[in-house]
Amino acid sequence: MAPAAEKVQRPDTQAPFAIQDVPPDYDPHFNGLGVRWVRLSGAAGAVWDADEPTPGTFEWQRLDSIIGGYSRRGMNMLVTVLSFNRWDRGLPPGANAAVPLPVDLPHNMDAYKSYLRALVLRYPAVRYWQIENEPDGNGWKDTPERFAILVKESYLTIKQANPEARVVLAGAALPEGFYRFYLPMLAALSGMKDAPDSRYFDVADIHWSGQFGGNYRMHTPTAGRLAEFLPDLAVKLSASGYDNMPVWITEMSNYDGLPAPEPLGNGDTYVFLRHSELKHAAEVIKSNIFPPAHGVSKVFWVRLDEWPNYCGPGGNCYWDNTGLINNPQNDGQRHKKLAYYAYKLMVEKLAEADWRSIETVWESDDCFVYKLNRNNRPVWAAWNDNVQEKQITITGIPSHQVTITEAIPGVDSGKDVVSYHAAFSKRNIPVKGGAVSFVLKERPVYVEVKN
């Protein structure tokens, strides 16, 4: 059988916008969203156990359908590879082979590399491959040093099959996990170099969420500042021979509603606060602009649809509530949230901007202003994290007037949006002496010059 997707050229914009854990069947809601990047992971990704259920027998129908569906629509794909296989461990076949188990280094590396080579050769449309997920978390039960072996052998196999492919390092679940697991892994990888300038991954990856009370800036309310972690990450990567390494966030999330309390593993429980759709939509916007302003190249939001019953039927955990579209399997309703409309407008306003030159105009007093250039014209994104309103001033405006557009529809829920184009409040403000002052409230805004 021929590969599901031929090697094609597809738009690869600088924009950071991407979606993580997309459904196996292409969702037509992507058509209106404008996003051009997706991450195929878990049951939608490459799973050795599912793709080679018996030694030497490949079953590609599942991936042919998934990868082919997204490729035909011109999507850039990052595919995560899970290296577990039951027969490699001497275990009987499982009822659901697409569900990963905690793994260690494959027992038969030659068999694993044979699968990986066949996988990459079959899907030349996939330009980015990722080996495993969150090894500093619960998914990897082996040592950092043995994970380094998996990284190197996988990298060499992928490059042999497709020299143009890129390898993304598995994402760190936590900042703490990077220091505990990735630093010894990087040290081991440095000791395995075939040459002084050898590298065994092309992109670094971290995960960031509001799962434990954090937000786009803080991993928790008291620890893990993204703006401090990213420079230190770059230093540590450079010290291991990976200077100027692109960094992606392939899992970025926050929630709306009221998830059930989350056990922390130490006997404590985290109790969530209720988040409105407005707060959720605002986090989506901030999470896609703040990290790139601090050096992140891609941000994959979790996810398009809410995860249905992620923690089991009726569980209503954090991950049931992060999607841009309400899932009827959770509560019987299906509607686009405010976050969906906010994401769509964000893509329209900023996808064609020059993200390499994003400029931090203001990061103080919990107010944030960033400037980008789109088609040689400036556009600013601004927001206020304070409870109270704040007045800000933007200077250096090459126009007599600006249009300020609220980035989130002016209703309480996405189900109340009647017309997308009429959903966002706009106002024109005159520019005086190259400057404009205005009040920032709870909705982020875009500021654009008028002719």
VENQUIZI-V969683 format. One record per residue. N is the residue number from 0. SS is DSSP state (helix for helix, strand for strand, loop for the rest). PSI is psi as a letter, one per 30 degrees, with the letter a starting at -180 (NA if undefined). D_FIRST is the distance of its C-alpha to the first C-alpha in Angstrom with 2 decimals. Layout:
# VENQUIZI-V969683
((N | SS | PSI | D_FIRST) (N | SS | PSI | D_FIRST))
This chain:
# VENQUIZI-V969683
((0 | loop | k | 0.00) (1 | loop | l | 3.81) (2 | loop | l | 6.58) (3 | loop | f | 8.60) (4 | loop | k | 11.57) (5 | loop | l | 12.69) (6 | loop | j | 15.88) (7 | loop | l | 18.71) (8 | loop | k | 22.42) (9 | loop | l | 23.90) (10 | loop | k | 27.53) (11 | loop | i | 28.68) (12 | loop | l | 32.22) (13 | loop | f | 34.90) (14 | loop | k | 35.42) (15 | loop | f | 35.05) (16 | strand | k | 33.76) (17 | strand | l | 30.69) (18 | strand | k | 29.71) (19 | strand | k | 28.75) (20 | loop | i | 26.83) (21 | loop | l | 25.47) (22 | loop | l | 24.21) (23 | loop | e | 20.53) (24 | loop | k | 20.66) (25 | loop | k | 21.93) (26 | loop | k | 25.67) (27 | loop | f | 27.31) (28 | helix | f | 30.35) (29 | helix | e | 28.68) (30 | helix | e | 29.22) (31 | helix | f | 32.96) (32 | helix | e | 33.16) (33 | loop | f | 32.13) (34 | loop | k | 30.54) (35 | loop | g | 27.71) (36 | strand | k | 26.83) (37 | strand | l | 25.35) (38 | strand | k | 24.91) (39 | strand | j | 22.14) (40 | loop | l | 23.74) (41 | helix | b | 24.43) (42 | helix | f | 22.20) (43 | helix | f | 20.54) (44 | loop | a | 19.92) (45 | strand | k | 18.02) (46 | strand | j | 19.40) (47 | helix | e | 18.81) (48 | helix | e | 20.28) (49 | helix | e | 17.82) (50 | helix | f | 14.60) (51 | loop | i | 15.50) (52 | loop | f | 17.82) (53 | strand | l | 18.41) (54 | loop | k | 18.57) (55 | loop | f | 15.46) (56 | strand | j | 13.26) (57 | loop | k | 11.17) (58 | loop | j | 10.74) (59 | loop | f | 9.28) (60 | helix | e | 9.97) (61 | helix | e | 13.41) (62 | helix | e | 12.90) (63 | helix | e | 10.18) (64 | helix | e | 13.02) (65 | helix | e | 15.82) (66 | helix | e | 14.96) (67 | helix | e | 13.38) (68 | helix | e | 16.57) (69 | helix | e | 18.92) (70 | helix | e | 17.33) (71 | loop | f | 17.49) (72 | loop | g | 21.13) (73 | loop | g | 21.91) (74 | loop | k | 22.60) (75 | strand | k | 23.19) (76 | strand | k | 21.73) (77 | strand | k | 23.14) (78 | strand | k | 20.94) (79 | strand | k | 22.95) (80 | strand | k | 21.61) (81 | strand | k | 23.35) (82 | loop | g | 23.71) (83 | loop | k | 24.98) (84 | loop | k | 23.39) (85 | loop | e | 25.39) (86 | helix | f | 24.60) (87 | helix | f | 25.47) (88 | helix | g | 28.85) (89 | loop | g | 29.23) (90 | loop | l | 29.05) (91 | loop | l | 27.68) (92 | loop | k | 24.66) (93 | loop | l | 25.84) (94 | loop | e | 25.89) (95 | loop | i | 24.53) (96 | loop | f | 22.30) (97 | loop | f | 21.98) (98 | loop | j | 25.74) (99 | loop | l | 26.75) (100 | loop | l | 29.75) (101 | loop | k | 32.24) (102 | strand | l | 30.72) (103 | loop | a | 31.94) (104 | loop | k | 30.49) (105 | loop | k | 27.53) (106 | loop | e | 29.08) (107 | loop | j | 26.45) (108 | helix | e | 25.85) (109 | helix | e | 23.75) (110 | helix | e | 21.27) (111 | helix | e | 21.35) (112 | helix | e | 20.90) (113 | helix | e | 17.92) (114 | helix | e | 16.25) (115 | helix | e | 17.61) (116 | helix | e | 16.45) (117 | helix | e | 12.77) (118 | helix | e | 13.32) (119 | helix | e | 15.08) (120 | helix | e | 12.81) (121 | helix | e | 9.82) (122 | loop | i | 12.35) (123 | loop | f | 14.73) (124 | loop | f | 16.26) (125 | loop | j | 17.91) (126 | loop | f | 21.10) (127 | strand | k | 22.96) (128 | strand | k | 22.27) (129 | strand | k | 24.90) (130 | strand | j | 25.50) (131 | loop | l | 27.19) (132 | loop | k | 29.74) (133 | loop | i | 33.54) (134 | loop | f | 34.20) (135 | loop | f | 37.89) (136 | loop | b | 37.56) (137 | loop | f | 36.59) (138 | loop | f | 32.98) (139 | strand | j | 33.72) (140 | loop | g | 36.17) (141 | loop | a | 36.27) (142 | loop | l | 38.43) (143 | helix | e | 38.12) (144 | helix | e | 38.20) (145 | helix | f | 35.18) (146 | helix | e | 33.31) (147 | helix | e | 34.11) (148 | helix | e | 32.31) (149 | helix | e | 29.15) (150 | helix | e | 29.51) (151 | helix | e | 30.06) (152 | helix | e | 27.33) (153 | helix | e | 24.75) (154 | helix | e | 26.03) (155 | helix | e | 25.88) (156 | helix | e | 22.32) (157 | helix | e | 21.12) (158 | helix | e | 23.19) (159 | helix | e | 21.93) (160 | helix | e | 18.27) (161 | loop | j | 19.38) (162 | loop | f | 23.10) (163 | loop | f | 23.33) (164 | loop | l | 22.34) (165 | strand | k | 25.30) (166 | strand | k | 26.12) (167 | strand | k | 28.27) (168 | loop | k | 30.62) (169 | loop | k | 30.57) (170 | loop | k | 33.11) (171 | strand | k | 36.60) (172 | loop | e | 37.61) (173 | loop | l | 41.29) (174 | helix | e | 43.54) (175 | helix | e | 45.25) (176 | helix | e | 41.97) (177 | helix | e | 41.43) (178 | helix | e | 44.76) (179 | helix | e | 44.40) (180 | helix | e | 40.83) (181 | helix | e | 39.49) (182 | helix | e | 42.57) (183 | helix | e | 42.45) (184 | helix | e | 38.69) (185 | helix | e | 39.27) (186 | helix | e | 42.09) (187 | helix | e | 39.92) (188 | helix | e | 37.21) (189 | helix | e | 39.96) (190 | loop | f | 41.03) (191 | loop | g | 37.60) (192 | loop | k | 37.46) (193 | loop | f | 36.50) (194 | loop | l | 38.71) (195 | loop | e | 41.29) (196 | loop | g | 39.12) (197 | loop | k | 35.85) (198 | loop | l | 34.16) (199 | loop | g | 31.42) (200 | loop | l | 30.66) (201 | loop | f | 30.88) (202 | strand | k | 31.94) (203 | strand | l | 34.24) (204 | strand | k | 33.93) (205 | strand | l | 36.55) (206 | strand | k | 36.69) (207 | strand | k | 39.64) (208 | strand | l | 40.76) (209 | loop | g | 43.79) (210 | loop | f | 43.10) (211 | loop | h | 46.43) (212 | strand | g | 48.65) (213 | loop | a | 47.41) (214 | loop | a | 46.31) (215 | loop | f | 44.74) (216 | loop | e | 47.47) (217 | strand | k | 48.18) (218 | loop | e | 45.92) (219 | strand | l | 48.81) (220 | loop | f | 52.19) (221 | loop | f | 53.83) (222 | loop | l | 51.31) (223 | loop | i | 48.36) (224 | strand | k | 49.13) (225 | helix | e | 46.05) (226 | helix | f | 48.21) (227 | helix | e | 49.60) (228 | helix | e | 46.51) (229 | helix | e | 44.39) (230 | helix | e | 46.91) (231 | helix | e | 47.27) (232 | helix | e | 43.50) (233 | helix | e | 43.46) (234 | helix | e | 46.35) (235 | helix | e | 44.72) (236 | helix | e | 41.43) (237 | helix | e | 43.44) (238 | helix | f | 45.46) (239 | loop | g | 42.29) (240 | loop | g | 41.19) (241 | loop | h | 39.08) (242 | loop | l | 41.45) (243 | loop | h | 40.49) (244 | loop | k | 37.47) (245 | strand | k | 35.89) (246 | strand | k | 36.28) (247 | strand | l | 34.20) (248 | strand | j | 35.01) (249 | strand | f | 31.72) (250 | strand | j | 33.67) (251 | strand | k | 36.75) (252 | strand | l | 38.39) (253 | loop | l | 41.52) (254 | loop | l | 42.37) (255 | loop | l | 44.42) (256 | strand | a | 46.27) (257 | loop | i | 47.62) (258 | loop | l | 45.20) (259 | loop | l | 46.50) (260 | loop | k | 48.29) (261 | strand | j | 46.07) (262 | strand | k | 47.00) (263 | loop | f | 47.32) (264 | loop | f | 47.01) (265 | loop | g | 50.60) (266 | loop | f | 52.26) (267 | loop | l | 52.64) (268 | strand | k | 50.95) (269 | strand | k | 50.15) (270 | loop | k | 51.32) (271 | loop | l | 49.70) (272 | loop | l | 51.69) (273 | loop | k | 50.71) (274 | strand | k | 48.87) (275 | loop | l | 49.00) (276 | helix | e | 46.15) (277 | helix | e | 48.17) (278 | helix | e | 48.24) (279 | helix | e | 44.49) (280 | helix | e | 43.80) (281 | helix | e | 46.22) (282 | helix | e | 44.47) (283 | helix | e | 41.14) (284 | helix | e | 42.79) (285 | helix | e | 44.72) (286 | helix | f | 41.75) (287 | helix | f | 39.83) (288 | helix | e | 42.81) (289 | helix | e | 44.89) (290 | helix | e | 42.24) (291 | helix | e | 41.27) (292 | helix | f | 45.00) (293 | loop | g | 45.09) (294 | loop | f | 42.17) (295 | strand | k | 38.98) (296 | strand | e | 36.16) (297 | strand | k | 33.84) (298 | strand | j | 34.75) (299 | strand | j | 32.17) (300 | strand | k | 33.98) (301 | strand | j | 33.31) (302 | loop | a | 32.12) (303 | loop | d | 31.48) (304 | strand | l | 32.24) (305 | loop | k | 34.59) (306 | loop | k | 33.03) (307 | loop | k | 33.76) (308 | loop | h | 35.81) (309 | loop | e | 34.69) (310 | loop | g | 37.49) (311 | loop | l | 37.31) (312 | loop | k | 38.54) (313 | loop | g | 41.61) (314 | loop | e | 41.55) (315 | loop | h | 41.80) (316 | loop | a | 41.40) (317 | helix | e | 41.11) (318 | helix | f | 37.33) (319 | helix | f | 37.66) (320 | loop | g | 39.63) (321 | loop | f | 38.10) (322 | loop | l | 35.69) (323 | loop | f | 36.48) (324 | strand | k | 36.05) (325 | loop | k | 37.87) (326 | loop | k | 35.66) (327 | helix | f | 37.08) (328 | helix | f | 35.82) (329 | helix | e | 38.52) (330 | helix | g | 41.50) (331 | loop | f | 40.59) (332 | loop | k | 40.63) (333 | loop | j | 38.03) (334 | loop | l | 39.21) (335 | strand | k | 38.62) (336 | loop | l | 41.00) (337 | helix | e | 43.27) (338 | helix | e | 40.90) (339 | helix | e | 38.15) (340 | helix | e | 40.56) (341 | helix | e | 41.95) (342 | helix | e | 38.53) (343 | helix | e | 37.74) (344 | helix | e | 41.10) (345 | helix | e | 40.72) (346 | helix | e | 37.50) (347 | helix | e | 39.26) (348 | helix | e | 42.28) (349 | helix | f | 40.83) (350 | loop | e | 37.17) (351 | loop | g | 38.30) (352 | strand | l | 41.09) (353 | loop | j | 41.45) (354 | helix | f | 40.78) (355 | helix | f | 41.65) (356 | helix | g | 45.22) (357 | loop | k | 45.68) (358 | strand | k | 49.38) (359 | strand | j | 51.14) (360 | strand | e | 54.22) (361 | strand | k | 55.53) (362 | strand | i | 54.78) (363 | strand | l | 58.04) (364 | loop | h | 59.85) (365 | loop | g | 56.51) (366 | strand | k | 55.87) (367 | strand | k | 52.92) (368 | strand | k | 52.42) (369 | strand | k | 49.62) (370 | strand | k | 49.43) (371 | strand | l | 46.42) (372 | strand | k | 46.29) (373 | strand | j | 44.16) (374 | loop | h | 44.38) (375 | loop | g | 47.54) (376 | strand | k | 49.19) (377 | strand | k | 49.95) (378 | strand | k | 48.77) (379 | strand | k | 50.01) (380 | strand | k | 48.67) (381 | strand | k | 51.43) (382 | strand | l | 52.10) (383 | strand | j | 54.80) (384 | loop | g | 54.33) (385 | loop | l | 57.98) (386 | loop | e | 59.23) (387 | loop | l | 61.81) (388 | loop | l | 61.28) (389 | strand | k | 61.49) (390 | strand | k | 62.46) (391 | strand | l | 60.70) (392 | strand | k | 61.24) (393 | strand | k | 58.74) (394 | loop | l | 60.27) (395 | loop | h | 59.32) (396 | loop | j | 58.09) (397 | loop | h | 58.08) (398 | loop | l | 58.85) (399 | loop | f | 61.64) (400 | strand | k | 59.59) (401 | strand | l | 56.56) (402 | strand | k | 54.44) (403 | strand | k | 53.83) (404 | strand | k | 50.98) (405 | strand | k | 50.63) (406 | loop | f | 47.08) (407 | loop | k | 46.93) (408 | loop | l | 47.86) (409 | loop | h | 51.46) (410 | loop | l | 50.87) (411 | loop | f | 50.51) (412 | loop | l | 47.03) (413 | helix | f | 43.96) (414 | helix | f | 44.45) (415 | helix | f | 47.68) (416 | loop | j | 46.07) (417 | loop | e | 46.67) (418 | loop | k | 45.70) (419 | loop | e | 43.59) (420 | loop | f | 45.46) (421 | loop | g | 48.83) (422 | loop | f | 48.06) (423 | loop | k | 49.06) (424 | loop | k | 52.71) (425 | strand | l | 53.70) (426 | strand | k | 57.01) (427 | strand | k | 58.39) (428 | strand | k | 60.80) (429 | strand | k | 62.98) (430 | loop | k | 62.75) (431 | strand | j | 66.10) (432 | loop | h | 66.59) (433 | loop | g | 62.87) (434 | strand | l | 62.50) (435 | strand | k | 61.64) (436 | strand | k | 62.47) (437 | strand | l | 61.02) (438 | strand | k | 60.68) (439 | strand | k | 57.50) (440 | loop | b | 57.09) (441 | loop | f | 54.32) (442 | loop | k | 51.60) (443 | loop | l | 50.10) (444 | strand | l | 50.62) (445 | strand | k | 49.35) (446 | strand | k | 52.04) (447 | strand | k | 51.37) (448 | strand | k | 53.81) (449 | loop | l | 54.88) (450 | loop | NA | 55.75))
